[in-house]
């Protein structure tokens, strides 16, 4: 795994795109602070730029680097949710402008997957995470289901867990507003 982390890190720090396993589905990712790299992912996925991506961080303490104000209840959710959880926070900061929603919010998941945690820690920046499919098409359950067009356009494809069946279920998404109220967007 260490070798795959190092190879991925080298690609990401140069503005490259990787295809990689996460705690939910195979993803396409880049440095979430790199505007050009984020645009490349929109192009690869053929995705409308009005639909923003999820950002991964390696530990909850880093939230304050990317969100103006964390609602107090968000900390409890992060600590106690038993499945992958993405939270949409108001007041995004320190990320590429094209990763921030029109309302100024950002979707962030504190990742539990060890490969992702170590890679993000080494990069010391958040990582874009979006499913490795063309927008609107089925999410690949196994590596071999990832469209060849995506694999060919990526700068690096991580060589881990390629035969492993994953639970092809995206994370739960909860959105907070400025007053600290929240609602579920996706279960």
C-alpha positions as CSV (number, residue, x, y, z in Angstrom):
1,X,0.0,0.0,0.0
2,X,2.8,2.4,0.8
3,X,4.1,2.3,-2.8
4,X,0.5,3.1,-4.1
5,X,0.3,6.0,-1.7
6,X,3.6,7.4,-2.9
7,X,2.7,7.0,-6.6
8,X,-0.7,8.7,-6.1
9,X,0.9,11.5,-4.1
10,X,3.3,12.3,-6.9
11,X,0.5,12.5,-9.4
12,X,-1.7,14.6,-7.2
13,X,0.9,17.1,-6.2
14,X,1.5,17.8,-10.0
15,X,-2.2,18.5,-10.6
16,X,-3.0,15.0,-11.8
17,X,-6.1,12.8,-11.6
18,X,-6.3,9.4,-9.9
19,X,-8.8,6.6,-9.9
20,X,-8.8,5.0,-6.5
21,X,-10.7,2.9,-4.0
22,X,-12.6,4.6,-1.1
23,X,-14.7,3.5,1.8
24,X,-17.8,3.6,-0.5
25,X,-17.1,3.2,-4.2
26,X,-14.2,3.5,-6.7
27,X,-13.6,7.2,-7.1
28,X,-11.9,9.8,-9.4
29,X,-9.9,12.3,-7.4
30,X,-7.6,15.2,-7.4
31,X,-6.3,17.9,-5.0
32,X,-9.4,19.8,-4.0
33,X,-7.5,23.0,-3.9
34,X,-6.4,22.8,-7.6
35,X,-8.9,24.6,-9.8
36,X,-7.5,23.1,-13.1
37,X,-7.5,19.5,-11.7
38,X,-11.1,19.8,-10.5
39,X,-12.1,21.0,-14.0
40,X,-10.4,18.0,-15.5
41,X,-12.7,15.7,-13.4
42,X,-15.8,17.6,-14.6
43,X,-14.6,16.9,-18.1
44,X,-13.8,13.3,-17.6
45,X,-17.2,12.6,-16.0
46,X,-19.0,14.8,-18.5
47,X,-20.6,16.3,-15.4
48,X,-22.5,19.6,-15.1
49,X,-20.4,22.1,-13.2
50,X,-23.5,23.0,-11.1
51,X,-23.2,19.6,-9.4
52,X,-20.4,19.8,-6.9
53,X,-18.1,17.0,-5.7
54,X,-17.5,15.6,-2.3
55,X,-14.2,16.4,-0.6
56,X,-12.4,13.9,1.6
57,X,-10.3,14.8,4.6
58,X,-8.3,12.4,6.8
59,X,-9.4,13.7,10.3
60,X,-12.1,15.9,11.7
61,X,-9.7,18.4,13.2
62,X,-8.9,19.6,9.6
63,X,-12.5,20.7,9.1
64,X,-11.7,24.1,10.4
65,X,-9.3,24.6,7.6
66,X,-12.1,24.3,5.0
67,X,-15.3,25.4,6.8
68,X,-15.9,28.9,8.3
69,X,-18.0,27.6,11.2
70,X,-18.7,24.0,12.2
71,X,-22.2,23.5,13.7
72,X,-21.7,21.9,17.2
73,X,-24.0,18.9,16.3
74,X,-21.8,18.1,13.3
75,X,-19.0,16.9,15.7
76,X,-21.4,14.4,17.3
77,X,-22.6,13.1,13.9
78,X,-19.0,12.5,12.8
79,X,-18.1,10.7,16.0
80,X,-21.2,8.5,16.2
81,X,-22.4,7.8,12.7
82,X,-21.7,4.1,11.9
83,X,-21.5,4.4,8.1
84,X,-19.7,6.7,5.7
85,X,-21.2,10.2,6.2
86,X,-20.8,13.3,4.1
87,X,-21.8,16.6,5.6
88,X,-22.6,19.7,3.6
89,X,-21.4,22.8,5.5
90,X,-22.1,26.4,4.8
91,X,-19.1,28.8,4.5
92,X,-16.5,26.8,2.5
93,X,-12.9,28.2,2.4
94,X,-9.4,27.3,1.2
95,X,-10.5,25.0,-1.6
96,X,-10.8,25.5,-5.4
97,X,-13.7,27.8,-6.3
98,X,-15.2,25.2,-8.6
99,X,-15.7,22.8,-5.7
100,X,-17.8,25.3,-3.8
101,X,-21.6,25.2,-4.4
102,X,-23.4,28.4,-5.5
103,X,-24.6,28.9,-1.9
104,X,-21.1,28.8,-0.6
105,X,-21.3,25.3,0.9
106,X,-19.0,22.4,0.6
107,X,-19.6,18.6,1.0
108,X,-16.9,17.0,3.2
109,X,-16.5,13.4,4.4
110,X,-14.0,12.4,7.1
111,X,-12.7,9.2,5.4
112,X,-12.1,6.0,7.3
113,X,-10.4,4.1,4.5
114,X,-6.7,3.6,5.5
115,X,-5.3,4.1,1.9
116,X,-7.2,7.4,1.6
117,X,-6.3,8.6,5.1
118,X,-2.6,8.1,4.5
119,X,-2.7,9.7,1.1
120,X,-4.6,12.7,2.2
121,X,-2.3,13.1,5.3
122,X,0.8,13.0,3.0
123,X,-0.7,15.4,0.5
124,X,-1.9,17.7,3.4
125,X,-4.8,18.8,1.3
126,X,-8.4,17.6,0.8
127,X,-9.1,15.1,-2.0
128,X,-12.0,15.2,-4.5
129,X,-14.1,12.1,-4.4
130,X,-16.6,11.3,-7.1
131,X,-17.7,8.0,-8.4
132,X,-15.6,6.5,-11.2
133,X,-18.4,6.6,-13.8
134,X,-19.7,9.0,-16.5
135,X,-22.3,11.3,-15.0
136,X,-25.7,9.6,-15.1
137,X,-24.4,6.1,-15.7
138,X,-24.3,3.2,-13.2
139,X,-21.8,3.4,-10.4
140,X,-19.2,0.5,-10.8
141,X,-19.5,-2.2,-8.2
142,X,-16.1,-3.6,-9.1
143,X,-13.0,-2.2,-10.7
144,X,-13.6,-4.0,-14.0
145,X,-16.9,-2.1,-14.4
146,X,-15.1,1.3,-14.5
147,X,-15.5,2.7,-18.0
148,X,-12.3,2.5,-20.1
149,X,-12.7,6.2,-21.0
150,X,-12.2,7.1,-17.4
151,X,-9.2,4.8,-16.8
152,X,-7.5,6.2,-20.0
153,X,-8.0,9.8,-19.0
154,X,-6.7,9.4,-15.4
155,X,-3.0,10.1,-14.8
156,X,-2.8,7.1,-12.4
157,X,-5.0,4.2,-11.5
158,X,-4.3,2.8,-8.0
159,X,-3.4,-0.9,-8.0
160,X,-5.3,-1.9,-4.8
161,X,-8.5,-3.8,-4.2
162,X,-9.2,-4.3,-7.9
163,X,-10.8,-7.7,-7.4
164,X,-12.6,-6.8,-4.2
165,X,-16.4,-6.5,-4.4
166,X,-17.3,-3.3,-2.6
167,X,-20.6,-2.2,-1.2
168,X,-21.6,0.1,-4.1
169,X,-23.5,2.5,-1.8
170,X,-22.6,6.2,-1.7
171,X,-22.3,7.9,1.7
172,X,-25.2,9.4,3.6
173,X,-25.4,13.1,3.0
174,X,-26.6,15.6,5.6
175,X,-26.7,19.3,5.0
176,X,-26.4,22.0,7.6
177,X,-27.6,25.6,7.1
178,X,-26.1,28.7,8.7
179,X,-28.4,28.4,11.8
180,X,-27.2,24.8,12.6
181,X,-30.3,23.1,11.4
182,X,-29.8,20.1,9.2
183,X,-31.7,17.7,6.9
184,X,-30.9,14.5,5.1
185,X,-30.2,14.8,1.3
186,X,-29.3,11.2,0.7
187,X,-29.7,8.2,3.0
